[in-house]
Amino acid sequence: GDSCLVVFPNGQTMLIDAGMKNFYPVLKSRLKELGVEKLDYVVFTHPHDDHAGSIWAGFLKDFPIGQVYHNGQKNPSWDKNGNGKHIEDYCREAKIPCQALGAGDEKAFGDVTMKVLWPTKEAIDTYAPLQDNSAALNCLSLVMRFDYGEHSSLFTGDLYKTYKGINDEDGELVPGLPGAEHQLVELYGKTGELDVDLLKLPHHGDPSTSNSEEFF
């Protein structure tokens, strides 16, 4: 799975994704080893089991959490697993404030600024109807840039370089859909937003789905 702990200079903490249900005990143990007793912010880049499955193991109730951010999407396969809930439903049950983010949103955490670069409204309108396909949900992952002084970092979730494999309602491949990495380059390649000191590799570093030469 995937889970990154960010500690801001003001002492606040943010967990970006929270791994799989079966491995939640490992995550819980590691956080306690690091002295993390509460999380000011939790970000779910997208609702896939390997990034958000720990909520089924009690993650949202084991740690005091101040705020949850997510990409606003629902995973239809969670319906098939019998729970049928949105991340917002779990947050409501745990009484945690929850907010969907998208391109253009900005937040400040002390002297650290976070700017959401993706997904755009156009991307959501185009690919949200294809959520039954895992690739579509990955391509709608939150992409966030953090800046602190001269240091910058980019977190990319499971962003894909291509939408290969996405099917329409009839099971036919959808032609001509540009990859999310390509669109990021088109949007921000000349603005400097992708020029960072630290890059969290898209989709676990997988070269077959992500990490295109164009993006690098």
C-alpha positions as CSV (number, residue, x, y, z in Angstrom):
1,G,0.0,0.0,0.0
2,D,0.9,3.6,0.3
3,S,1.2,6.0,3.2
4,C,3.5,9.1,3.8
5,L,3.8,11.0,7.0
6,V,4.5,14.8,6.7
7,V,5.5,16.8,9.8
8,F,5.2,20.5,9.3
9,P,7.7,23.0,10.9
10,N,5.0,24.2,13.2
11,G,4.6,20.6,14.6
12,Q,1.4,19.7,12.8
13,T,1.1,16.3,11.2
14,M,-0.4,15.1,7.9
15,L,-0.8,11.6,6.7
16,I,-1.1,11.2,3.0
17,D,-2.9,8.0,2.4
18,A,-3.1,5.2,5.0
19,G,-2.4,1.9,3.3
20,M,-4.3,-1.4,3.2
21,K,-6.7,-2.9,5.8
22,N,-4.5,-5.9,6.4
23,F,-1.4,-3.9,7.0
24,Y,-3.0,-1.2,9.2
25,P,-1.5,-2.8,12.4
26,V,2.0,-2.0,10.9
27,L,1.0,1.6,10.1
28,K,-0.5,2.0,13.6
29,S,2.7,0.7,15.2
30,R,5.0,2.9,13.1
31,L,3.0,6.0,13.9
32,K,3.2,5.2,17.6
33,E,7.0,4.5,17.3
34,L,7.4,7.9,15.7
35,G,5.5,9.5,18.7
36,V,2.4,10.4,16.6
37,E,-0.5,10.5,19.0
38,K,-2.8,12.6,16.8
39,L,-3.1,13.6,13.1
40,D,-4.0,17.2,12.3
41,Y,-4.7,16.3,8.7
42,V,-5.3,13.1,6.7
43,V,-5.4,13.1,2.9
44,F,-6.8,10.3,0.8
45,T,-5.5,10.9,-2.7
46,H,-8.2,8.5,-4.1
47,P,-10.4,5.7,-2.7
48,H,-8.5,2.6,-3.5
49,D,-8.0,-0.2,-1.0
50,D,-4.2,0.2,-0.9
51,H,-4.5,3.9,-0.1
52,A,-7.6,4.0,2.1
53,G,-8.4,0.4,3.1
54,S,-7.2,1.1,6.6
55,I,-10.4,2.9,7.4
56,W,-12.1,-0.5,7.5
57,A,-9.7,-1.5,10.2
58,G,-10.5,1.4,12.5
59,F,-7.9,4.0,11.5
60,L,-10.3,6.9,11.7
61,K,-11.3,6.0,15.2
62,D,-7.9,5.0,16.6
63,F,-6.3,8.4,16.1
64,P,-7.7,11.9,16.9
65,I,-7.9,13.5,13.4
66,G,-8.6,17.1,12.9
67,Q,-9.5,17.2,9.2
68,V,-9.8,14.8,6.2
69,Y,-9.2,15.8,2.6
70,H,-10.0,13.6,-0.4
71,N,-10.6,13.8,-4.1
72,G,-14.4,13.6,-3.9
73,Q,-14.7,10.4,-5.8
74,K,-16.5,7.2,-4.8
75,N,-15.1,3.7,-5.6
76,P,-18.0,1.6,-7.0
77,S,-16.3,-1.6,-6.0
78,W,-16.8,-0.7,-2.4
79,D,-20.5,-1.2,-3.1
80,K,-19.8,-4.7,-4.2
81,N,-17.8,-5.4,-1.1
82,G,-20.9,-4.8,0.9
83,N,-20.3,-1.5,2.6
84,G,-21.4,0.9,-0.2
85,K,-19.9,3.9,1.6
86,H,-18.1,7.0,0.5
87,I,-15.1,8.3,2.4
88,E,-17.4,11.1,3.5
89,D,-19.7,8.6,5.1
90,Y,-16.9,7.1,7.2
91,C,-15.8,10.6,8.3
92,R,-19.4,11.5,9.2
93,E,-19.6,8.4,11.4
94,A,-16.3,9.2,13.1
95,K,-17.3,12.9,13.4
96,I,-14.3,14.2,11.5
97,P,-14.6,17.2,9.2
98,C,-14.2,16.2,5.6
99,Q,-13.6,18.2,2.5
100,A,-13.1,17.3,-1.2
101,L,-10.3,19.1,-3.0
102,G,-9.5,19.8,-6.6
103,A,-7.2,21.8,-8.9
104,G,-6.8,25.3,-7.8
105,D,-7.5,24.8,-4.1
106,E,-4.8,26.1,-1.7
107,K,-4.2,25.5,2.0
108,A,-1.7,26.9,4.5
109,F,-0.1,24.9,7.3
110,G,1.9,27.5,9.2
111,D,4.6,28.7,6.8
112,V,3.9,25.8,4.4
113,T,1.6,26.3,1.5
114,M,-0.2,23.4,-0.4
115,K,-1.5,23.9,-3.8
116,V,-3.7,21.2,-5.5
117,L,-2.8,20.8,-9.1
118,W,-5.1,17.9,-10.0
119,P,-7.8,16.8,-10.8
120,T,-9.3,19.6,-12.8
121,K,-13.1,20.0,-13.1
122,E,-12.7,18.9,-16.8
123,A,-10.9,15.7,-15.8
124,I,-13.6,14.9,-13.2
125,D,-16.4,15.5,-15.7
126,T,-14.7,13.3,-18.2
127,Y,-13.4,10.4,-16.1
128,A,-15.7,10.2,-13.1
129,P,-18.4,8.3,-15.1
130,L,-15.7,5.7,-15.7
131,Q,-15.0,5.0,-12.0
132,D,-15.8,1.3,-12.4
133,N,-12.3,1.1,-14.0
134,S,-9.4,1.2,-11.6
135,A,-7.3,3.3,-14.0
136,A,-9.9,6.1,-14.0
137,L,-9.8,6.4,-10.2
138,N,-6.0,6.4,-10.3
139,C,-6.0,9.1,-12.9
140,L,-8.2,11.3,-10.6
141,S,-5.7,11.1,-7.7
142,L,-5.1,14.3,-5.9
143,V,-1.8,15.9,-6.9
144,M,-0.4,18.3,-4.3
145,R,2.5,20.7,-4.3
146,F,4.0,21.8,-1.0
147,D,6.3,24.8,-0.6
148,Y,8.3,25.9,2.4
149,G,10.9,28.6,1.9
150,E,13.0,27.4,-1.0
151,H,12.0,23.7,-0.6
152,S,9.3,22.2,-2.7
153,S,7.7,18.7,-3.0
154,L,5.1,17.1,-5.2
155,F,2.8,14.2,-4.1
156,T,1.1,12.4,-7.0
157,G,-1.1,9.6,-5.7
158,D,-1.5,6.9,-8.4
159,L,-1.5,9.3,-11.4
160,Y,-1.2,7.5,-14.8
161,K,0.6,8.5,-17.9
162,T,-2.1,7.0,-20.0
163,Y,-5.8,6.0,-19.7
164,K,-5.1,2.7,-21.4
165,G,-7.5,0.1,-20.3
166,I,-10.5,2.3,-19.4
167,N,-13.7,0.9,-20.9
168,D,-17.0,2.6,-21.6
169,E,-20.4,1.2,-20.5
170,D,-20.4,-1.3,-23.3
171,G,-17.0,-2.6,-22.4
172,E,-15.3,-1.0,-25.4
173,L,-12.0,0.8,-24.9
174,V,-12.4,4.6,-24.8
175,P,-10.3,6.1,-27.5
176,G,-8.3,9.3,-27.5
177,L,-8.2,10.0,-23.8
178,P,-5.0,11.9,-22.9
179,G,-3.0,10.7,-19.9
180,A,-3.1,12.6,-16.7
181,E,0.7,13.1,-16.6
182,H,0.5,14.6,-20.1
183,Q,-2.2,17.0,-19.0
184,L,-0.2,18.0,-16.0
185,V,2.7,18.9,-18.3
186,E,0.4,20.8,-20.6
187,L,-1.0,22.8,-17.6
188,Y,2.0,23.4,-15.5
189,G,5.1,22.4,-17.5
190,K,5.9,26.1,-18.4
191,T,4.8,27.6,-15.1
192,G,7.4,25.9,-12.9
193,E,4.9,24.1,-10.8
194,L,6.4,20.7,-11.6
195,D,10.0,21.9,-10.8
196,V,10.4,20.5,-7.3
197,D,13.1,19.3,-4.9
198,L,11.2,16.1,-3.9
199,L,8.9,14.0,-6.1
200,K,6.8,11.2,-4.7
201,L,6.7,8.9,-7.7
202,P,3.2,8.3,-9.2
203,H,1.6,4.9,-8.8
204,H,4.3,3.3,-6.5
205,G,7.0,4.1,-9.1
206,D,5.4,1.7,-11.7
207,P,7.0,2.5,-15.1
208,S,4.4,0.6,-17.1
209,T,1.5,2.9,-16.0
210,S,3.2,6.0,-14.9
211,N,6.5,8.0,-14.7
212,S,6.7,9.0,-18.3
213,E,9.8,10.6,-19.8
214,E,7.6,13.6,-20.6
215,F,6.6,14.0,-17.0
216,F,10.1,13.8,-15.7
